[in-house]
Amino acid sequence: MNSKEIARIACEAMEDKKAQDIKIINIENVSSLADYFIVASGMNRNQVQAMADNVNEMLGKAGVEPKQLEGYQNANWILMDYRDVVIHIFDEENRLFYDLERIWRDGEILEREELN
């Protein structure tokens, strides 16, 4: 499964749990860390964890397991590393504070439909 398909499934999983403001940043020409960063936010701890659970479940069904998962217990910033796709799920306050979209502004922001 390629990184574009992983990103598409992850976005669908977060959308199913009513994720707020999903941003897909193509960083493959900017960094060797990954092809895509996906940034989304939830309204509260339960929603943030539910989004991460759904991403893990849907990608697991597709045969893709995370290399690393951090921040699940606190759920103010959950990082899910799927090698070429890194997913950042924030609560609203921490998303504003860390502002990853600004940090990775050299990447290309993609529309959701571009992953199809």
Secondary structure, DSSP 8 states (H G I E B T S, - for coil): --HHHHHHHHHHHHHHTT-EEEEEEE-TTT-SS-SEEEEEEESSHHHHHHHHHHHHHHHHHTT---SEEE-TTT-SEEEEE-SSEEEEEEEHHHHHHH-HHHHTTTSEEE-GGGG-
